[in-house]
Amino acid sequence: MNTTTTDSTHAPSPSPAATPPLSPRGLALLPLAGALLRAPERLVGARAAEPGEALDEDERLAALAPKLLALTLIGAGVFGVVLGSYRGQLQYLYAGLKAPLLLLLPMLVGLPAIRAFHGACELQLSWSRLALAALLAVARTAVLAAALAPVLWLYLSLHPGYHAAILAMAMSLAVVGLPGLSTLTRCLPTGGHSRALATFASVAVLAAVLAQSGWLLRPFIVRPRAEISFLRPIEANVFSSLSSTSRSARRDYRRSWDAEAAGFLGRRGASQAEVKP
């Protein structure tokens, strides 16, 4: 009588930490996009998937950076073209060119602050590891933006009001930006002292810089009868603009819809006069 039993059906699945890293060598853009959506942290491993193909952080960054930048340009460019479809004509080109900058500029500006936050938490973080994590986060955001672009295009093709279109753009950026910020935190080294505080500070800085970068690079969506321009004059900030836009979307015209110089958090100054009825 055979008493041998098998427990293969009950074998535990490998943990994410045990999953081998992916080798960037020979990885085309489409498989790379799939890896970004499934498990981007596998692309920052200290070793490659194949034995004997160890890659340090500098080599991995050199191998992945051109491909990640290409995905960022393509994905964000598609998203920008969809935003430009609200006005058409030259706005297709202008928005398509500015959308990749909208994702890349905040990372460039925020990297020193992120490294300082983690250094304060006694966590060793090399510039190569930080740059690779940032590129992975930006590229994943761009891929998600391209995936969301058809939904946004369908909404904009219904000819919503200008302020409703602006809010739709802001919500779309929030939807694709949050997974990107999560990717950044997951691709950075663990450990250290009070790492949760460093993560929170990093996410807060990047979110604020991303929002203000979008304000500086505007317009992405142009009114149907407005003159098309590559950039607008700098005035107020993104927080006061979103406050004014949300009021106008609710048809609240008790105050002017123009953005007010309201400070970092969008609070109105006491000296600003309201529009008289």
matplotlib code that plots the C-alpha trace (Angstrom):
import matplotlib.pyplot as plt

x = [0.0, 1.4, 1.3, 3.2, 1.4, 2.1, 1.5, 2.3, -1.1, -0.5, 3.0, 3.3, 3.6, 6.9, 6.9, 7.4, 10.8, 11.9, 10.8, 14.0, 14.8, 14.3, 17.3, 17.1, 19.3, 17.3, 14.1, 11.9, 9.6, 6.3, 7.6, 9.1, 5.7, 4.1, 6.8, 6.1, 2.4, 2.9, 6.0, 8.2, 10.3, 11.7, 13.6, 15.7, 17.1, 20.8, 21.2, 19.7, 17.3, 20.0, 22.9, 26.2, 24.7, 25.0, 24.4, 25.2, 22.9, 24.9, 24.8, 21.1, 20.4, 22.4, 20.5, 17.0, 17.2, 16.8, 13.9, 12.1, 12.5, 11.1, 8.1, 7.6, 7.7, 5.3, 2.8, 2.7, 2.7, -0.4, -2.1, -1.1, -2.5, -5.8, -5.8, -5.1, -8.1, -10.4, -9.2, -7.6, -5.2, -1.8, -2.9, -2.4, 1.3, 1.7, 0.0, 1.8, 5.2, 4.5, 2.9, 6.2, 7.8, 4.9, 6.1, 9.8, 10.3, 8.8, 11.2, 14.2, 13.3, 12.3, 15.1, 17.5, 14.7, 13.9, 17.5, 17.8, 14.7, 16.0, 19.4, 17.9, 16.3, 19.8, 19.1, 21.9, 20.5, 22.7, 22.0, 21.8, 19.2, 17.2, 17.4, 16.3, 13.4, 12.3, 12.4, 10.5, 7.8, 7.6, 7.5, 4.7, 2.7, 3.1, 2.0, -1.1, -1.8, -1.7, -4.1, -6.5, -6.3, -9.1, -11.5, -10.5, -10.8, -14.3, -15.3, -13.8, -15.5, -18.8, -17.8, -18.0, -17.6, -14.1, -14.0, -15.4, -12.7, -10.0, -11.3, -11.4, -7.7, -6.8, -8.6, -7.0, -3.5, -4.4, -5.6, -2.3, -0.1, -0.8, 0.4, 3.5, 4.2, 3.6, 6.1, 8.8, 8.4, 8.4, 11.6, 13.6, 15.6, 13.8, 15.0, 16.3, 14.9, 11.4, 11.2, 7.4, 8.0, 10.5, 8.1, 5.3, 7.4, 8.7, 5.2, 3.9, 6.8, 6.4, 2.6, 2.9, 5.7, 3.7, 0.6, 2.6, 4.5, 1.2, 0.2, 3.4, 3.2, -0.4, -2.5, -3.1, -6.8, -7.8, -11.2, -12.7, -12.7, -9.5, -6.2, -3.8, -0.4, 2.4, 2.6, 0.6, 1.9, 2.6, -0.1, -1.2, -0.8, -2.4, -4.3, -6.1, -6.8, -8.4, -10.5, -11.8, -12.3, -14.3, -16.6, -17.1, -17.9, -20.6, -21.9, -20.9, -20.1, -20.3, -16.6, -14.5, -13.4, -9.9, -7.2, -6.4, -3.0, -4.1, -0.9, 0.3, -2.9, -5.3, -6.5, -7.7, -6.1, -8.2, -7.4, -8.9, -12.3, -15.2, -17.1, -20.1, -23.5]
y = [0.0, 3.3, 5.8, 8.5, 11.8, 14.9, 18.4, 20.2, 21.7, 23.3, 24.6, 28.3, 30.7, 32.6, 35.9, 39.1, 39.6, 36.2, 37.1, 37.4, 40.8, 41.3, 41.7, 45.0, 43.6, 42.9, 44.1, 45.8, 48.7, 46.6, 44.0, 46.8, 48.5, 45.3, 44.9, 48.5, 47.7, 44.3, 44.6, 47.7, 47.0, 43.9, 46.3, 47.8, 44.5, 44.2, 41.2, 40.1, 37.2, 35.0, 33.7, 35.3, 38.5, 40.6, 44.3, 47.1, 50.2, 52.3, 49.6, 49.0, 52.7, 53.0, 50.1, 51.2, 55.0, 55.4, 53.0, 54.5, 58.0, 56.7, 55.2, 58.5, 60.6, 58.3, 57.8, 61.4, 62.6, 60.6, 62.0, 65.5, 65.1, 64.1, 67.2, 69.3, 67.8, 70.0, 73.0, 71.4, 73.0, 73.9, 72.8, 69.2, 69.9, 72.2, 69.9, 66.9, 68.5, 69.8, 66.7, 64.8, 67.9, 67.8, 64.4, 64.9, 68.3, 67.5, 64.5, 66.6, 69.3, 66.9, 64.4, 66.4, 66.8, 63.1, 62.1, 64.6, 63.2, 59.7, 60.8, 62.3, 58.9, 57.3, 55.5, 55.2, 56.1, 56.5, 58.9, 56.0, 54.1, 57.3, 58.2, 54.7, 54.7, 58.1, 57.1, 53.9, 56.0, 58.5, 55.9, 54.0, 57.1, 57.8, 54.3, 54.6, 58.1, 56.6, 53.8, 56.4, 58.7, 57.0, 57.5, 61.1, 61.7, 60.2, 62.6, 65.6, 64.7, 65.3, 69.0, 69.6, 73.1, 74.5, 74.3, 70.8, 69.8, 71.3, 69.3, 66.2, 66.7, 67.3, 64.1, 62.1, 63.3, 62.3, 58.8, 58.1, 60.0, 58.1, 54.7, 56.5, 57.9, 54.5, 53.0, 55.5, 54.6, 50.8, 51.1, 52.8, 50.9, 49.8, 50.3, 53.4, 55.4, 56.9, 55.9, 56.4, 60.1, 60.4, 58.7, 61.0, 64.1, 62.9, 62.2, 65.6, 67.5, 65.7, 66.1, 69.9, 70.3, 68.3, 70.5, 73.7, 72.5, 71.9, 75.4, 76.9, 74.8, 75.7, 75.8, 72.2, 72.8, 75.9, 77.5, 76.9, 80.6, 81.5, 82.3, 79.4, 80.0, 77.7, 79.2, 81.7, 84.5, 83.4, 84.4, 83.2, 79.4, 76.1, 75.9, 79.2, 78.3, 74.9, 76.7, 79.2, 76.5, 74.3, 77.3, 78.0, 74.4, 74.6, 77.9, 79.9, 83.3, 85.4, 86.0, 86.3, 83.0, 84.3, 82.8, 84.9, 85.4, 83.3, 81.8, 78.2, 76.6, 78.7, 81.0, 84.4, 87.5, 89.8, 92.7, 91.2, 92.6, 90.4, 91.1, 93.3, 91.9]
z = [0.0, -1.1, 1.8, 0.0, 0.0, -1.9, -0.8, -4.0, -4.1, -0.7, -1.4, -0.5, -3.4, -3.6, -1.8, -3.7, -2.1, -3.5, -7.0, -9.1, -10.7, -14.4, -16.7, -18.7, -21.4, -24.6, -23.0, -25.7, -25.0, -25.0, -22.5, -20.4, -20.3, -19.1, -16.4, -15.3, -14.8, -13.1, -10.9, -11.4, -8.3, -10.1, -12.4, -9.7, -8.4, -7.6, -9.8, -13.1, -13.6, -15.3, -13.3, -14.1, -15.3, -12.3, -12.8, -10.5, -10.1, -12.6, -15.3, -14.7, -14.9, -18.2, -19.7, -18.7, -18.8, -22.6, -22.8, -19.8, -21.3, -24.6, -22.8, -21.0, -24.1, -26.0, -23.2, -21.9, -25.5, -26.3, -23.2, -24.2, -27.7, -26.1, -24.0, -27.1, -28.8, -26.8, -28.8, -31.8, -34.3, -32.9, -29.4, -30.4, -30.9, -27.9, -25.4, -26.8, -26.3, -22.8, -21.3, -21.0, -19.3, -16.8, -15.6, -15.9, -14.3, -10.9, -10.6, -11.5, -9.0, -6.2, -6.3, -4.1, -1.5, -1.6, -1.0, 1.8, 3.5, 3.3, 4.4, 7.5, 8.3, 8.2, 4.9, 2.4, -1.0, -4.1, -6.9, -9.3, -7.3, -6.8, -10.5, -11.6, -9.1, -10.3, -14.0, -13.3, -11.5, -14.3, -17.0, -15.2, -14.8, -18.6, -19.5, -17.3, -18.8, -22.2, -21.1, -19.6, -22.7, -24.7, -21.7, -21.4, -25.2, -25.2, -22.4, -24.1, -27.4, -25.6, -25.5, -21.8, -20.4, -20.1, -16.3, -16.3, -18.8, -16.5, -13.5, -15.7, -16.6, -12.9, -11.8, -14.6, -13.5, -9.9, -11.0, -12.9, -10.6, -7.4, -8.7, -9.9, -6.5, -5.0, -7.5, -6.4, -2.7, -3.5, -5.6, -2.9, -0.3, 2.9, 6.5, 8.1, 10.9, 10.6, 6.9, 6.8, 7.6, 4.8, 2.4, 3.4, 3.0, -0.4, -1.8, -0.5, -2.1, -5.5, -5.5, -4.8, -7.4, -10.0, -9.5, -9.7, -12.8, -14.5, -13.7, -15.0, -18.3, -18.9, -21.1, -21.8, -22.4, -24.3, -24.6, -28.1, -28.9, -27.1, -28.8, -28.8, -27.1, -25.9, -22.4, -20.4, -18.2, -14.7, -12.2, -8.8, -8.3, -9.1, -5.8, -6.2, -9.8, -8.9, -6.3, -8.9, -11.5, -9.1, -8.2, -11.9, -12.6, -9.9, -11.6, -8.6, -10.1, -6.9, -7.4, -10.5, -12.0, -12.5, -10.3, -7.2, -5.6, -2.6, -1.2, -1.2, 0.1, -1.9, 0.9, -0.2, 1.1, 3.2, 0.9, -2.2, -3.1, -4.2, -7.3, -6.6, -7.5]

ax = plt.figure().add_subplot(projection="3d")
ax.plot(x, y, z, "-o")
ax.set_aspect("equal")
plt.show()
